[in-house]
Amino acid sequence: MTDRRSFIKTAGIAAASAVAAPSLIGSLAGCANKEENLIATPESTLIVPKANGLQITGTFLDEISHDIPHQNWGEKEWDQDFAYMKSIGIDTVIDIRCGYRKFITYPSPYLLKKGCYMPSVDLIDMFCRLAQKYGMTFYLGLYDSGKYWDTKDMSYEIEDNKFVIDEVWNMYGKKYKSFGGWYISTEISRQTKGAIKGFHTMGKQCKDVSGGLPVFISPWIDGKKAIMGTNKLVNDNAVTVEEHEKDWNEIFEGIHDVVDAVAFQDGHIDYDELDIFFEVNKKMADRWGMKCWTNAETFDRDMPINFLPIKFDKLRMKLEAAKRAGYDKAITFEFPHFMSPQSVYGAAGNLYNRYREYFNI
């Protein structure tokens, strides 16, 4: 039993606590606000004009890769990444390839019969759903057999994609409004054997089956940094602007009726060559009635380690050159690995922050 003295003592402590509580809560709130102010990142002081480049509005999605790590994201992480993309103005997502050699992104009846491995998740269905959720357009990248890289012969791609194009359209194109176009995933440079026939055959089938949805390609310029697969530091046979124009005029002449846009990869030439090559690319695309996009690579080709997020100034210079040339759209390879705040690379989130500062996002 509690005596009067104990009761008064206990009541006094409770009263004091009650008086102190609001003060304590206010004090803690004040600390929290001060902490927020302390950890709020100040903007970088840029000494170049802001928002002077072409803003990135599209990105590849690479989950069937052979040269960058898989991030092992589930739908929760992908949903978050689509939100990050949307927040900086991305309206177009492109599955870079729906399969590479034996690994595939969706349960393809045709490719499974050919010995490809069953995926645990239908990524194409997920990408279409997320694109629809966030008001984006989804482009489907065609199947890459890997044989092109071994033989430089596109006949294998033509044969496999005869089945894949029809299959994908029936499984996803008819189902999702977000399914808005096609990407011919075979990356070429000039004078690739069978390029015109290959691009035309696959592009025409994509258009025929989908009622004319747009098709685009993303080739590379055979510049001084085009050294993949060699031990060289510089390409000794780098193409001249004149050779580049001659070769690609010939290719565009043969494919412009079934390919709507070209997005040249921008990482194989040096930064002081951007303007002259970009000017020629835009002139050729205009001549053949094609849209001229840039594939603004967000990984760094100048580093001895393949592949790390690019230095912000390099990306800025490339986007500014694209704007000067009057390009129609900027896409990137690719946001999830090299710009996302949740990327396996910590520097990717920093690039995202610098990009937002520059474009006042």
Sine and cosine of phi, psi and omega as CSV:
sin_phi,cos_phi,sin_psi,cos_psi,sin_omega,cos_omega
0.00,0.00,0.69,-0.72,-0.06,-1.00
-1.00,0.06,0.79,-0.61,0.05,-1.00
-0.99,0.12,0.16,-0.99,-0.09,-1.00
-0.88,0.48,-0.67,0.75,-0.04,-1.00
-0.88,0.47,-0.70,0.71,0.01,-1.00
-0.90,0.44,-0.63,0.78,-0.02,-1.00
-0.90,0.44,-0.72,0.69,-0.01,-1.00
-0.88,0.47,-0.64,0.76,-0.01,-1.00
-0.90,0.44,-0.70,0.71,-0.01,-1.00
-0.91,0.40,-0.68,0.73,0.00,-1.00
-0.89,0.45,-0.61,0.79,0.01,-1.00
-0.90,0.44,-0.69,0.73,0.02,-1.00
-0.89,0.46,-0.68,0.73,-0.01,-1.00
-0.89,0.46,-0.67,0.74,0.00,-1.00
-0.90,0.43,-0.69,0.73,0.01,-1.00
-0.88,0.47,-0.63,0.77,0.01,-1.00
-0.90,0.43,-0.65,0.76,-0.02,-1.00
-0.90,0.44,-0.63,0.78,0.03,-1.00
-0.93,0.38,-0.64,0.77,-0.08,-1.00
-0.96,0.27,-0.46,0.89,-0.14,-0.99
-0.84,0.54,-0.77,0.64,0.00,-1.00
-0.86,0.51,-0.65,0.76,0.02,-1.00
-0.88,0.48,-0.67,0.74,-0.01,-1.00
-0.91,0.41,-0.70,0.72,0.00,-1.00
-0.88,0.48,-0.69,0.73,0.02,-1.00
-0.88,0.47,-0.64,0.77,0.02,-1.00
-0.89,0.45,-0.69,0.72,0.01,-1.00
-0.90,0.43,-0.64,0.76,0.02,-1.00
-0.89,0.45,-0.65,0.76,0.03,-1.00
-0.88,0.48,-0.67,0.74,0.04,-1.00
-0.87,0.49,-0.67,0.74,-0.02,-1.00
-0.89,0.46,-0.68,0.74,0.01,-1.00
-0.90,0.43,-0.65,0.76,0.03,-1.00
-0.90,0.44,-0.63,0.78,0.00,-1.00
-0.91,0.42,-0.65,0.76,0.04,-1.00
-0.86,0.52,-0.70,0.72,0.00,-1.00
-0.90,0.43,-0.59,0.81,-0.02,-1.00
-0.93,0.36,-0.61,0.79,-0.08,-1.00
-1.00,-0.06,-0.12,0.99,0.07,-1.00
-0.89,0.45,0.82,-0.57,-0.08,-1.00
-0.97,0.23,0.85,-0.53,0.06,-1.00
-0.94,0.33,0.47,-0.88,0.04,-1.00
-0.92,0.38,0.55,-0.84,0.11,-0.99
-0.93,0.37,0.55,-0.84,0.04,-1.00
-1.00,0.04,0.99,-0.14,-0.03,-1.00
-0.99,0.13,0.66,-0.75,0.04,-1.00
-0.95,-0.31,0.26,0.97,0.13,-0.99
-0.86,-0.50,0.40,-0.92,0.02,-1.00
-0.87,0.49,0.66,-0.75,0.02,-1.00
-0.98,0.19,0.39,-0.92,0.13,-0.99
0.78,0.62,0.64,0.77,-0.04,-1.00
-0.99,-0.15,0.14,0.99,0.00,-1.00
-0.89,-0.46,0.08,-1.00,0.05,-1.00
-0.99,0.15,0.85,-0.53,-0.07,-1.00
-0.95,0.32,0.63,-0.78,0.03,-1.00
-0.96,0.28,0.83,-0.56,0.00,-1.00
-0.84,-0.54,0.13,0.99,0.04,-1.00
-0.51,-0.86,0.44,-0.90,0.05,-1.00
-0.56,-0.83,0.55,-0.83,0.22,-0.98
-0.96,0.29,0.41,-0.91,0.16,-0.99
-0.86,-0.51,0.91,-0.40,-0.10,-1.00
-0.93,-0.36,0.99,-0.17,0.10,-0.99
-0.88,-0.48,0.06,1.00,0.13,-0.99
-0.81,-0.59,1.00,0.09,-0.16,-0.99
-0.83,-0.56,0.30,-0.95,0.10,-0.99
-0.83,-0.56,-0.02,1.00,-0.08,-1.00
-0.67,-0.74,0.08,1.00,0.15,-0.99
-0.72,-0.69,0.42,-0.91,-0.14,-0.99
-0.96,0.29,0.52,-0.86,0.15,-0.99
-0.98,0.19,0.67,-0.74,-0.05,-1.00
-1.00,-0.08,-0.11,0.99,0.07,-1.00
0.83,0.56,0.67,0.74,0.04,-1.00
-0.98,0.19,0.56,-0.83,0.20,-0.98
-0.98,-0.17,-0.13,-0.99,-0.07,-1.00
-0.90,0.44,-0.53,0.85,0.03,-1.00
-0.86,0.51,-0.73,0.68,-0.01,-1.00
-0.93,0.37,-0.63,0.77,0.02,-1.00
-0.91,0.42,-0.66,0.75,0.03,-1.00
-0.86,0.50,-0.70,0.72,0.04,-1.00
-0.88,0.48,-0.63,0.77,-0.02,-1.00
-0.93,0.36,-0.61,0.79,0.08,-1.00
-0.88,0.48,-0.59,0.80,0.05,-1.00
-0.91,0.42,-0.67,0.74,0.07,-1.00
-0.87,0.49,-0.71,0.71,0.01,-1.00
-0.86,0.51,-0.75,0.66,-0.02,-1.00
-0.85,0.53,-0.61,0.80,-0.08,-1.00
-0.91,0.41,-0.35,0.94,0.02,-1.00
-0.95,-0.31,0.20,0.98,0.13,-0.99
0.99,-0.13,0.21,0.98,0.03,-1.00
-0.97,0.24,0.80,-0.60,-0.02,-1.00
-0.86,-0.51,0.00,1.00,-0.07,-1.00
-0.68,-0.73,0.78,-0.63,0.08,-1.00
-0.83,-0.56,0.64,-0.77,-0.09,-1.00
-0.79,-0.62,0.92,-0.40,0.15,-0.99
-0.91,0.41,0.90,-0.44,-0.19,-0.98
-0.90,0.43,-0.51,0.86,0.11,-0.99
-0.30,-0.96,0.62,-0.78,-0.04,-1.00
-1.00,0.09,-0.04,1.00,0.09,-1.00
-0.12,-0.99,0.50,-0.87,0.07,-1.00
-0.66,-0.75,0.90,-0.44,-0.11,-0.99
0.81,0.58,-0.91,-0.42,-0.08,-1.00
-0.99,-0.13,-0.10,0.99,0.02,-1.00
-0.99,-0.10,0.73,-0.69,-0.08,-1.00
-0.74,-0.67,0.34,-0.94,-0.09,-1.00
-0.99,-0.11,-0.21,0.98,-0.04,-1.00
-0.56,-0.83,0.33,-0.94,-0.05,-1.00
-0.97,0.22,0.97,0.24,-0.06,-1.00
-0.97,0.25,0.90,-0.43,0.05,-1.00
-0.83,0.55,-0.65,0.76,-0.02,-1.00
-0.92,0.39,-0.76,0.65,-0.08,-1.00
-0.95,0.31,-0.53,0.85,0.06,-1.00
-0.90,0.43,-0.62,0.79,0.04,-1.00
-0.92,0.40,-0.42,0.91,0.02,-1.00
-1.00,0.08,0.04,1.00,0.05,-1.00
0.98,-0.20,0.13,0.99,0.06,-1.00
-0.95,0.30,0.33,-0.94,-0.08,-1.00
-1.00,0.04,0.61,-0.80,0.02,-1.00
-0.95,0.32,0.82,-0.57,0.05,-1.00
-0.97,0.22,0.44,-0.90,0.00,-1.00
-0.99,0.17,-0.38,0.92,-0.02,-1.00
-0.72,-0.70,0.59,-0.80,0.10,-1.00
-1.00,0.09,1.00,-0.05,-0.07,-1.00
-0.93,0.38,-0.57,0.82,-0.02,-1.00
-0.91,0.42,-0.68,0.73,0.06,-1.00
-0.88,0.48,-0.68,0.73,0.00,-1.00
-0.90,0.43,-0.70,0.71,0.00,-1.00
-0.89,0.46,-0.65,0.76,0.03,-1.00
-0.89,0.45,-0.68,0.74,0.00,-1.00
-0.91,0.42,-0.70,0.71,-0.02,-1.00
-0.93,0.36,-0.61,0.79,0.07,-1.00
-0.88,0.48,-0.67,0.75,0.02,-1.00
-0.90,0.43,-0.67,0.74,0.00,-1.00
-0.87,0.49,-0.64,0.77,-0.09,-1.00
-0.98,-0.18,0.20,0.98,0.09,-1.00
0.93,0.38,0.60,0.80,-0.01,-1.00
-0.94,-0.35,0.29,-0.96,0.10,-0.99
-0.98,-0.18,0.73,-0.69,-0.01,-1.00
-0.97,-0.25,0.76,-0.65,0.12,-0.99
-0.94,-0.34,0.70,-0.72,0.00,-1.00
-1.00,-0.09,0.84,-0.55,0.09,-1.00
-1.00,0.09,0.72,-0.70,-0.07,-1.00
-0.94,0.34,0.16,-0.99,-0.03,-1.00
-0.96,0.29,0.67,-0.75,0.04,-1.00
-0.91,-0.41,0.95,-0.33,-0.06,-1.00
-0.95,0.31,-0.30,0.95,-0.09,-1.00
0.99,0.10,-0.30,0.96,-0.03,-1.00
-0.95,0.32,-0.47,0.88,0.07,-1.00
-0.86,0.50,-0.67,0.74,-0.02,-1.00
-0.92,0.39,-0.47,0.88,0.00,-1.00
-0.99,0.13,-0.56,0.83,-0.16,-0.99
-0.88,-0.48,-0.28,0.96,-0.14,-0.99
0.85,0.53,0.53,0.85,0.01,-1.00
-0.88,-0.48,0.86,-0.51,-0.11,-0.99
-1.00,0.07,0.03,1.00,-0.06,-1.00
-0.89,0.45,-0.55,0.84,0.02,-1.00
-0.91,0.41,-0.65,0.76,0.00,-1.00
-0.91,0.41,-0.66,0.75,0.01,-1.00
-0.87,0.49,-0.73,0.69,-0.08,-1.00
-0.91,0.41,-0.75,0.66,-0.03,-1.00
-0.91,0.42,-0.65,0.76,-0.08,-1.00
-0.97,0.24,-0.21,0.98,0.17,-0.99
-0.82,0.57,-0.65,0.76,-0.03,-1.00
-1.00,0.08,-0.66,0.75,-0.08,-1.00
-0.89,0.45,-0.68,0.74,-0.04,-1.00
-0.87,0.50,-0.75,0.66,0.01,-1.00
-0.89,0.46,-0.68,0.73,-0.04,-1.00
-0.88,0.48,-0.76,0.65,-0.03,-1.00
-0.90,0.43,-0.65,0.76,0.00,-1.00
-0.89,0.46,-0.69,0.73,-0.01,-1.00
-0.93,0.37,-0.56,0.83,-0.05,-1.00
-0.99,0.14,-0.56,0.83,-0.14,-0.99
-0.77,-0.64,-0.64,0.77,-0.06,-1.00
-0.87,0.49,-0.64,0.77,0.01,-1.00
-0.98,0.22,-0.31,0.95,-0.12,-0.99
-1.00,-0.05,-0.61,0.79,-0.15,-0.99
-0.91,-0.42,0.76,-0.65,0.08,-1.00
-0.92,0.38,-0.41,0.91,-0.01,-1.00
-0.94,0.34,-0.33,0.95,0.00,-1.00
-0.95,0.33,0.97,-0.25,-0.18,-0.98
-0.85,-0.53,0.05,1.00,-0.01,-1.00
0.09,-1.00,-0.07,-1.00,-0.13,-0.99
-0.74,-0.67,0.54,-0.84,0.09,-1.00
-0.83,-0.56,0.86,-0.51,0.08,-1.00
-0.99,0.15,0.96,-0.29,-0.25,-0.97
-0.98,0.21,-0.13,0.99,0.00,-1.00
-0.94,0.35,0.93,-0.37,-0.03,-1.00
-1.00,0.05,0.83,-0.55,-0.01,-1.00
-0.79,-0.62,0.23,-0.97,0.27,-0.96
-0.86,-0.51,-0.38,-0.93,-0.08,-1.00
-0.93,0.37,0.45,-0.89,0.16,-0.99
0.82,0.57,0.56,0.83,0.08,-1.00
-0.98,0.21,0.73,-0.69,-0.05,-1.00
-0.85,0.52,0.82,-0.58,0.08,-1.00
0.96,0.28,0.26,0.97,-0.09,-1.00
-0.89,0.46,-0.73,0.68,-0.06,-1.00
-0.90,0.44,-0.74,0.67,0.01,-1.00
-0.88,0.47,-0.70,0.72,-0.04,-1.00
-0.90,0.44,-0.77,0.64,0.00,-1.00
-0.89,0.45,-0.66,0.76,-0.04,-1.00
-0.92,0.38,-0.69,0.72,-0.03,-1.00
-0.89,0.46,-0.76,0.65,-0.04,-1.00
-0.94,0.33,-0.64,0.77,0.01,-1.00
-0.89,0.45,-0.66,0.75,0.00,-1.00
-0.91,0.42,-0.67,0.74,0.00,-1.00
-0.91,0.42,-0.66,0.75,0.05,-1.00
-0.84,0.54,-0.73,0.69,-0.03,-1.00
-0.93,0.38,-0.69,0.73,-0.04,-1.00
-0.88,0.47,-0.69,0.73,-0.09,-1.00
-0.96,0.27,-0.46,0.89,-0.12,-0.99
-0.96,-0.28,0.15,0.99,0.00,-1.00
0.96,0.29,0.50,0.87,0.11,-0.99
1.00,-0.05,0.30,0.95,0.05,-1.00
-0.86,0.52,0.52,-0.85,-0.09,-1.00
-0.91,0.42,0.50,-0.87,0.01,-1.00
-0.82,-0.58,0.67,-0.75,0.10,-0.99
-0.68,-0.74,0.29,-0.96,0.03,-1.00
-0.78,-0.62,0.36,-0.93,0.02,-1.00
-0.69,-0.72,0.97,0.23,-0.02,-1.00
-0.98,0.19,0.09,-1.00,0.03,-1.00
-0.90,-0.43,0.48,-0.88,0.05,-1.00
-1.00,0.06,0.75,-0.66,-0.07,-1.00
-0.98,0.20,0.86,0.50,-0.09,-1.00
-1.00,0.00,-0.20,-0.98,-0.12,-0.99
-0.93,0.37,-0.33,0.95,0.02,-1.00
-0.99,-0.12,0.11,0.99,0.02,-1.00
-0.99,0.14,0.98,0.19,-0.13,-0.99
-0.82,-0.57,0.17,0.99,-0.04,-1.00
-0.87,0.50,0.68,-0.74,0.01,-1.00
0.99,0.11,0.12,0.99,0.04,-1.00
-0.79,-0.61,0.17,-0.98,0.05,-1.00
-0.99,-0.14,0.13,0.99,-0.05,-1.00
-0.99,0.13,0.40,-0.91,0.08,-1.00
-1.00,-0.04,-0.44,0.90,-0.02,-1.00
-0.67,-0.74,0.62,-0.78,0.07,-1.00
-0.97,0.25,0.94,-0.35,-0.04,-1.00
-0.93,0.36,-0.35,0.94,-0.03,-1.00
-0.94,-0.33,0.60,0.80,-0.02,-1.00
-0.84,0.54,0.66,-0.75,-0.05,-1.00
-0.94,0.35,0.56,-0.83,0.14,-0.99
-1.00,0.07,0.27,-0.96,0.03,-1.00
-0.87,0.49,-0.64,0.77,-0.02,-1.00
-0.90,0.43,-0.69,0.73,0.03,-1.00
-0.91,0.42,-0.67,0.74,0.02,-1.00
-0.86,0.52,-0.72,0.69,-0.01,-1.00
-0.90,0.43,-0.68,0.73,-0.01,-1.00
-0.88,0.47,-0.75,0.66,-0.05,-1.00
-0.90,0.44,-0.71,0.71,-0.09,-1.00
-0.98,0.20,-0.43,0.91,0.15,-0.99
-0.87,0.48,-0.66,0.75,0.02,-1.00
-0.90,0.43,-0.69,0.73,0.00,-1.00
-0.92,0.39,-0.72,0.69,-0.02,-1.00
-0.88,0.47,-0.59,0.80,0.03,-1.00
-0.86,0.52,-0.59,0.81,-0.07,-1.00
-1.00,0.07,-0.20,0.98,-0.11,-0.99
-0.79,-0.61,-0.10,0.99,-0.18,-0.98
-0.89,0.45,-0.35,0.94,-0.01,-1.00
-0.98,0.19,-0.25,0.97,-0.01,-1.00
-0.81,-0.59,-0.05,1.00,0.06,-1.00
-0.87,-0.49,0.86,-0.51,-0.13,-0.99
-1.00,0.02,-0.46,0.89,-0.07,-1.00
-0.55,-0.83,0.51,-0.86,0.09,-1.00
-0.83,-0.56,0.75,-0.66,0.00,-1.00
-0.85,-0.53,0.99,0.10,0.00,-1.00
-0.87,0.49,0.70,-0.71,0.14,-0.99
-0.90,0.43,0.70,-0.71,-0.14,-0.99
-0.98,-0.18,0.09,1.00,-0.15,-0.99
-1.00,-0.07,-0.04,1.00,-0.10,-1.00
-0.99,-0.10,-0.02,1.00,0.05,-1.00
-0.88,-0.48,0.31,-0.95,-0.04,-1.00
-0.99,0.16,0.27,-0.96,-0.12,-0.99
-0.92,0.39,-0.48,0.88,0.04,-1.00
-0.99,0.11,0.05,1.00,0.09,-1.00
-0.97,-0.26,-0.08,1.00,-0.11,-0.99
-0.84,0.54,-0.76,0.65,-0.11,-0.99
-0.88,0.47,-0.70,0.71,-0.08,-1.00
-0.94,0.35,-0.64,0.77,0.04,-1.00
-0.95,0.31,-0.65,0.76,0.00,-1.00
-0.90,0.43,-0.62,0.78,0.02,-1.00
-0.88,0.48,-0.68,0.73,0.01,-1.00
-0.92,0.39,-0.67,0.74,0.02,-1.00
-0.85,0.52,-0.71,0.71,0.00,-1.00
-0.91,0.41,-0.65,0.76,0.01,-1.00
-0.88,0.47,-0.69,0.72,0.00,-1.00
-0.92,0.39,-0.69,0.73,-0.01,-1.00
-0.88,0.47,-0.69,0.73,0.03,-1.00
-0.88,0.47,-0.66,0.75,-0.02,-1.00
-0.86,0.51,-0.61,0.80,-0.08,-1.00
-0.97,-0.23,0.23,0.97,0.09,-1.00
0.93,0.37,0.54,0.84,0.01,-1.00
-0.93,-0.37,0.48,-0.88,0.12,-0.99
-0.97,0.26,0.60,-0.80,0.01,-1.00
-0.94,-0.33,0.96,-0.28,0.07,-1.00
-0.98,-0.22,0.25,-0.97,0.19,-0.98
-0.88,-0.48,0.67,-0.74,0.15,-0.99
-1.00,-0.07,1.00,0.00,-0.06,-1.00
-0.98,0.19,0.99,-0.11,-0.07,-1.00
-0.91,0.41,0.77,-0.64,0.01,-1.00
-0.98,-0.21,0.28,0.96,0.19,-0.98
-0.92,-0.39,0.40,-0.92,-0.17,-0.98
-0.99,-0.14,0.89,-0.45,0.03,-1.00
-1.00,0.07,-0.06,1.00,-0.05,-1.00
-1.00,-0.05,-0.02,1.00,-0.06,-1.00
-1.00,-0.08,0.48,-0.88,0.05,-1.00
-0.96,0.29,-0.15,0.99,0.00,-1.00
-0.94,-0.35,0.79,-0.61,0.07,-1.00
-0.99,-0.12,0.78,-0.63,-0.18,0.98
-0.79,-0.61,0.67,-0.74,-0.03,-1.00
-0.86,-0.51,0.37,-0.93,0.03,-1.00
-0.83,0.55,0.60,-0.80,-0.10,-1.00
-0.97,0.26,0.45,-0.90,0.15,-0.99
-0.90,0.43,0.70,-0.72,-0.11,-0.99
-0.83,0.55,-0.68,0.73,-0.05,-1.00
-0.88,0.48,-0.54,0.84,0.03,-1.00
-0.92,0.39,-0.68,0.74,0.05,-1.00
-0.90,0.43,-0.69,0.73,0.02,-1.00
-0.84,0.53,-0.72,0.69,-0.02,-1.00
-0.88,0.47,-0.61,0.79,-0.01,-1.00
-0.94,0.34,-0.65,0.76,0.01,-1.00
-0.94,0.34,-0.55,0.83,0.05,-1.00
-0.93,0.37,-0.61,0.79,0.05,-1.00
-0.91,0.42,-0.63,0.78,0.02,-1.00
-0.90,0.45,-0.62,0.78,0.02,-1.00
-0.93,0.37,-0.67,0.75,0.02,-1.00
-0.87,0.49,-0.58,0.82,-0.04,-1.00
-0.98,0.18,-0.13,0.99,0.02,-1.00
0.97,0.23,0.50,0.87,0.01,-1.00
-0.88,0.48,0.44,-0.90,-0.09,-1.00
-1.00,0.08,-0.48,0.88,-0.09,-1.00
-0.31,-0.95,0.51,-0.86,0.11,-0.99
-0.89,-0.46,0.82,-0.57,0.15,-0.99
-0.89,-0.45,0.15,-0.99,-0.02,-1.00
-0.64,-0.77,0.49,-0.87,0.28,-0.96
-0.93,-0.37,0.91,-0.42,-0.46,0.89
-0.56,-0.83,0.45,-0.89,-0.17,-0.99
-0.85,0.53,-0.77,0.64,-0.14,-0.99
-0.83,0.55,-0.61,0.79,-0.02,-1.00
-1.00,0.02,-0.59,0.80,-0.23,-0.97
-0.91,-0.40,-0.07,1.00,0.05,-1.00
-0.74,-0.68,-0.23,0.97,-0.13,-0.99
-0.97,0.26,0.67,-0.74,0.10,-1.00
-0.88,0.47,-0.31,0.95,0.01,-1.00
-0.95,-0.31,0.30,0.95,0.03,-1.00
-0.90,0.44,0.40,-0.92,0.12,-0.99
-0.88,0.48,-0.39,0.92,0.04,-1.00
-0.99,-0.11,0.86,-0.52,0.02,-1.00
-0.88,0.48,-0.55,0.83,-0.03,-1.00
-0.92,0.40,-0.33,0.94,0.00,-1.00
-0.91,0.42,-0.67,0.74,0.04,-1.00
-0.90,0.44,-0.57,0.82,0.06,-1.00
-0.92,0.38,-0.62,0.78,0.05,-1.00
-0.89,0.45,-0.65,0.76,0.06,-1.00
-0.85,0.52,-0.70,0.71,0.00,-1.00
-0.91,0.42,-0.68,0.73,0.01,-1.00
-0.91,0.41,-0.62,0.78,0.02,-1.00
-0.89,0.45,-0.68,0.73,0.01,-1.00
-0.91,0.41,-0.63,0.78,0.06,-1.00
-0.88,0.48,-0.72,0.70,-0.07,-1.00
-0.90,0.44,-0.66,0.75,-0.04,-1.00
-1.00,-0.08,0.17,0.99,0.03,-1.00
0.82,0.57,0.70,0.71,-0.01,-1.00
-0.99,-0.12,0.00,0.00,0.00,0.00
